[in-house]
Amino acid sequence: MTAAPELDPAELLEQLVRIDSVNASIGGQGERAMVEAVARILVDIGCEVHIHDVPSADRPNVVATLPGRDTGRTLLLEAHMDTVAMPREPGPIRRVDGRLYARGACDTKGSAAAMLAALSRLARLDDRPSVVFAGVSDEEASMTGSRALLEQLPRVDAAVVGEPTSLRPVRAHNGMLRFRIIARGTAAHTSRAHLGVNAIAAAARVVLAIQDELLPELQQRSHPLAGPALVTAAMIDGGVAPNLVPAWCAVHVDRRLAPGEDAARALAGIDALLEAARARGDDVSREEPTIALPAVEIPADDPLVAEAEAVVSAELGMEVSAGGVPYGTDASNLSGVGGISCVVLGPGSIDQAHTDEEWVDLAEVVAATRIYESLILRSAANDTST
């Protein structure tokens, strides 16, 4: 049987960014076309491929195994298939000075293309370890894809999560809670405003307490790799008409959990502010979180961390240590819920992710292909099972 041709990661990336996979939760087409295209590529490589539906509308994951010898230690390569919304006035997909400009080029189709190219290189080896690839949905909204993936995976021992880290391995990052605070008042005509109770005013006092009291306290407890825990009153809804005292207002809160922080304790800090507001006479309460993702911190002496540091150091020609980032990734589910050792690693910089002029350096995508391939081989060779 003739082996499939080795994939060019730059050409593959340009193919992938031409597929609209804006997350359906934010008004896009969803990930199905992207998942199906990646599944066809994986079949051509020689993988055993399965498409699984995630428990939400049009949310598929693709899970594939490139069969090889059983080393006792199987590595997972994981990348999300969705992107954030397109810019209001999107420019053309183009290559300029070694960069590819397109939505998703950096976050994170560059990682996906490099992973697929690495698998195509491994597929041409007679003596290779088995490796698993997963392309998941919904990372840019609720991370339901990676949560469902835990029930869809074959056995894996460690995972590389593709995200734009400038090719530096990441072993720690923040988690996240998202919830609403509800303020209630009494409606009245604004010409008789003294007869009403303004829910927006009550919500505003809570927002100021979050900003002026809770946030400074959190910033004093900074994690050495992932940075400080954070809290942001990110959105506010309230009011019906300009001539009506608002009887209801909702504040949408984003609470970033630093590694080592407990979600229950973080919510208790919010609840203490609300209790103080109620003592002042404001009718405010907190809803249960709609998203609750644990922070990630993989030990520095974890075998995968050491292997990633060694492979990246060799590729870049300099000593590299795994660090941390303040944002979240699918590793929250894979590691924080599933207990899988994870390293986050991929081409591109988070500074370009989600921007109107998103781009990735194609040389980094090519380098990432070599890094992923080397990491798979090194991880298999360093089998630690007994």
Beta strands, then each sheet from edge to edge (+ up, - down):
strand 1: 48-53
strand 2: 60-66
strand 3: 75-80
strand 4: 94-96
strand 5: 99-101
strand 6: 131-136
strand 7: 158-161
strand 8: 170-173
strand 9: 175-184
strand 10: 188-189
strand 11: 230-238
strand 12: 244-245
strand 13: 248-257
strand 14: 283-286
strand 15: 291-293
strand 16: 296-297
strand 17: 323-325
strand 18: 341-344
strand 19: 359-361
sheet 1: 1+ 2- 6+ 3+ 7+ 18+
sheet 2: 4+ 5- 19+
sheet 3: 16+ 8- 17-
sheet 4: 11+ 13- 9+ 14-
sheet 5: 11+ 13- 9+ 15-
sheet 6: 10+ 12-
end
